[in-house]
C-alpha cells in the first residue's frame, strides 16, 4: 500500500512538473508577445509623430510658397497654376450678365451691385443649400442642392455663369472654410480645378523668379 502511494505521489509530482513547465512556457510566450506588441506600438507612435512632423513642415513650406508668390504681384497672370482667393465672389460674370439684362452703359454699376447683393446672401446663416451624402462607410460630403429656390431663381434671372460663381464660393466655404469676408489665398491648378501640389508651386515660383530677373 505504501509503495502504491509512493508511486502515485511520484506520478503526481511528474504531472505537476509538466503542468508547471507548460505554465512557464506559456508565461514566457505571453511576455514575448507583450514585448513585441510594445515595440510595435512604440514604432507606430514614432511613425505617426514623424508623419505629423512632415505634414507640419509641408504646410509651413506651402504657406511660405504662397506668401512668396503673393508678393510677386502677378496681375493678369493667366497660367494654369496661379494664385486664387478661395471664398472670393467673382464679379465678372455679374457684369457680363448685366450687359444683356440692363445694357452696356449700366453693366458695370448694376453688375457690382448684384455681386455685392450676393455677397450678403452668401453670409446669410439661415441659408444652407446643401445636402449631406455618405461617401464610403464613415465619410460624409456636402453637395449643393440643385433644387434650392434661391439658386434656381438666380440661374433663371442671371444665367449659368453667375450661378456657377455663387456655387463655387459655397463649395469653397464647405470644403476649405473660406468665406466672402474671410478669403483664403491658395495656390490653385485652374486647369484641373484643384489645389496645386507643392511641386507645381515650386515650379511656378522658379519660373516667375527667372522672369523677374530677366
C-alpha positions in Angstrom: 0.0 0.0 0.0 2.8 2.4 0.9 4.6 1.5 -2.3 1.4 2.3 -4.3 1.0 5.6 -2.5 4.6 6.5 -3.2 4.2 5.6 -6.9 1.1 7.8 -7.1 2.9 10.7 -5.4 5.8 10.4 -7.8 3.4 10.3 -10.8 1.6 13.3 -9.5 4.9 15.1 -9.0 5.8 14.4 -12.6 2.5 15.7 -13.8 2.7 18.8 -11.7 6.2 19.4 -13.1 4.9 19.1 -16.6 2.0 21.4 -15.8 4.4 23.9 -14.2 6.6 23.7 -17.3 3.7 24.4 -19.6 2.6 27.3 -17.5 6.1 28.7 -17.5 6.4 28.3 -21.3 3.0 30.0 -21.8 4.0 32.9 -19.5 7.2 33.3 -21.5 5.3 33.3 -24.7 2.9 36.0 -23.3 5.8 38.1 -22.2 7.5 37.8 -25.6 4.2 38.7 -27.3 3.8 41.7 -25.0 7.3 42.8 -25.7 6.7 42.6 -29.5 3.4 44.4 -29.1 5.0 47.2 -27.1 7.7 47.5 -29.8 5.1 47.7 -32.5 3.1 50.3 -30.5 6.3 52.3 -30.0 7.2 52.1 -33.6 3.8 53.2 -34.7 3.9 56.1 -32.4 7.2 57.2 -33.8 6.0 56.8 -37.4 2.8 58.8 -36.5 4.9 61.5 -34.9 7.2 61.7 -37.9 4.2 61.8 -40.2 2.7 64.8 -38.2 6.1 66.5 -38.3 6.4 66.0 -42.0 2.9 67.2 -42.6 3.5 70.3 -40.5 6.7 71.0 -42.3 5.0 70.6 -45.7 2.2 73.0 -44.6 4.8 75.6 -43.5 6.6 75.2 -46.8 3.3 75.7 -48.7 2.5 78.8 -46.7 5.9 80.3 -47.4 5.5 79.5 -51.1 2.1 81.2 -51.2 3.4 84.2 -49.4 6.3 84.5 -51.9 4.0 84.2 -54.9 1.6 86.7 -53.4 4.4 89.3 -53.0 5.4 89.0 -56.7 2.2 90.9 -57.6 1.4 88.7 -60.7 -1.5 90.8 -62.0 -3.0 89.5 -65.2 -1.4 86.1 -64.7 -3.4 83.5 -66.7 -1.2 80.5 -66.2 -2.9 77.2 -65.3 -1.2 77.3 -61.9 -1.6 80.6 -60.2 -2.9 82.3 -57.0 -6.6 82.1 -56.2 -8.5 83.7 -53.3 -10.8 81.0 -52.0 -14.2 82.4 -50.9 -13.9 85.4 -53.2 -17.0 86.0 -55.3 -16.0 86.8 -58.9 -18.0 89.8 -60.1 -17.1 89.5 -63.7 -20.0 87.1 -64.5 -22.4 89.5 -62.9 -21.1 92.4 -65.1 -21.3 90.2 -68.2 -24.9 89.2 -67.3 -25.8 92.8 -66.6 -24.8 93.8 -70.2 -27.7 91.9 -71.7 -30.1 92.5 -68.8 -29.6 96.3 -68.4 -27.5 97.3 -71.3 -23.7 98.0 -71.7 -24.0 101.5 -70.2 -25.3 100.2 -66.9 -23.5 96.9 -66.8 -20.6 97.9 -64.6 -22.7 99.6 -61.9 -25.5 97.0 -61.9 -23.1 94.1 -62.1 -21.2 95.2 -59.0 -24.5 96.0 -57.2 -25.7 92.4 -57.9 -22.4 91.0 -56.9 -22.4 92.8 -53.6 -26.0 91.7 -53.0 -25.0 88.0 -53.4 -22.0 88.5 -51.1 -24.6 89.4 -48.5 -26.7 86.4 -49.4 -23.7 84.1 -49.0 -23.3 85.3 -45.5 -26.9 84.5 -44.5 -26.5 81.9 -41.7 -30.1 80.7 -42.3 -29.4 79.7 -45.9 -27.9 76.2 -46.2 -28.4 74.9 -49.7 -26.6 71.7 -49.1 -27.4 68.0 -48.9 -25.2 65.7 -46.8 -24.4 62.4 -48.6 -22.5 59.4 -47.3 -19.2 58.6 -49.1 -17.8 55.3 -48.1 -18.6 53.7 -44.7 -17.5 56.6 -42.4 -17.3 59.7 -44.6 -19.8 62.3 -45.5 -19.8 65.1 -48.0 -21.8 68.3 -48.5 -23.2 68.7 -52.0 -25.2 71.6 -53.3 -29.0 71.2 -53.5 -29.8 71.8 -57.2 -33.4 72.3 -56.3 -32.6 75.2 -53.9 -35.1 78.0 -54.7 -32.6 80.9 -54.5 -30.1 79.3 -56.8 -32.8 78.3 -59.3 -34.1 81.9 -59.4 -30.6 83.3 -59.8 -30.0 80.9 -62.7 -33.2 81.9 -64.3 -32.6 85.7 -63.8 -28.8 85.9 -64.5 -27.7 82.7 -66.2 -25.3 79.8 -65.7 -22.1 81.7 -65.3 -23.4 83.8 -62.4 -24.9 80.8 -60.5 -21.7 78.9 -61.1 -19.7 81.8 -59.4 -22.0 81.7 -56.4 -21.9 77.9 -56.2 -18.1 78.0 -56.4 -17.9 80.2 -53.3 -20.3 77.9 -51.5 -18.3 74.8 -52.1 -15.1 76.6 -51.1 -16.8 77.5 -47.9 -17.9 74.0 -47.3 -14.5 72.4 -48.2 -11.9 75.0 -47.0 -13.8 77.2 -44.6 -13.2 80.3 -46.8 -15.9 83.0 -46.9 -16.6 86.2 -48.8 -15.5 88.2 -45.8 -12.5 85.9 -45.0 -10.9 84.8 -48.2 -8.0 82.3 -48.1 -5.1 82.8 -50.6 -4.3 79.5 -52.2 -2.1 78.2 -55.0 -4.6 76.7 -57.5 -4.4 74.5 -60.5 -7.1 76.1 -62.7 -6.8 73.5 -65.5 -7.7 70.6 -63.1 -9.7 72.7 -60.7 -7.9 71.7 -57.5 -5.2 72.8 -55.1 -1.8 72.9 -56.8 0.8 70.5 -55.5 3.9 71.8 -53.7 5.9 70.6 -56.7 3.7 72.7 -59.0 4.1 75.7 -56.8 7.9 75.4 -56.7 8.0 75.2 -60.5 5.7 78.2 -60.7 7.9 80.3 -58.3 11.1 79.3 -60.1 9.6 80.3 -63.4 8.4 83.7 -62.1 11.7 84.5 -60.4 13.6 83.8 -63.7 11.2 86.1 -65.5 11.7 88.9 -62.9 15.4 88.5 -63.2 15.5 88.9 -67.0 
